[in-house]
Amino acid sequence: MFASKRLGKELTKIHQTLPPGISLVSASDFKEWQMDIKVLDANPLYLDQTYRLRFRFSTNYPIEAPEVTFITLSSPTRLIPIHPHIYSNGIICLDLLGTQGWSPVQNVESVCMSIQSMLTGNTKNERPPGNEEFVARNTQRPRDIRFVYEDATV
């Protein structure tokens, strides 16, 4: 019940205003939302691209982080951004989305802004090390993966 109340408040705020480059695509319930983000600077890696994020919320939200992944919707124009912390299956290695980095003061908007910022600051046109093996073998939900956060250079 607390998750629904909190998400209702967030949705009301999102309908009123969002930062530039972030837009709500769908939020038909309090289980899954989709948001689009766009990098606003002239970073050539992401120029003129819009990326779709899927947020999945547990009943423990906001105590527990939402599960956030990039999705393609089987569209050749919807891509997973190439980034050293984003796997080709859309899973994002970001401490903010993990149990140790998450704080209940975060919300959908702040997560979108963090990911938008992560893309803006990237200069490496590469996937995380071991991307192919990770994508082929991973069977865990993103929130259950225990990433090691050691690269502060991207």
Order of alpha helices (4+ residues) and beta strands (2+ residues): alpha-beta-beta-beta-beta-alpha-alpha
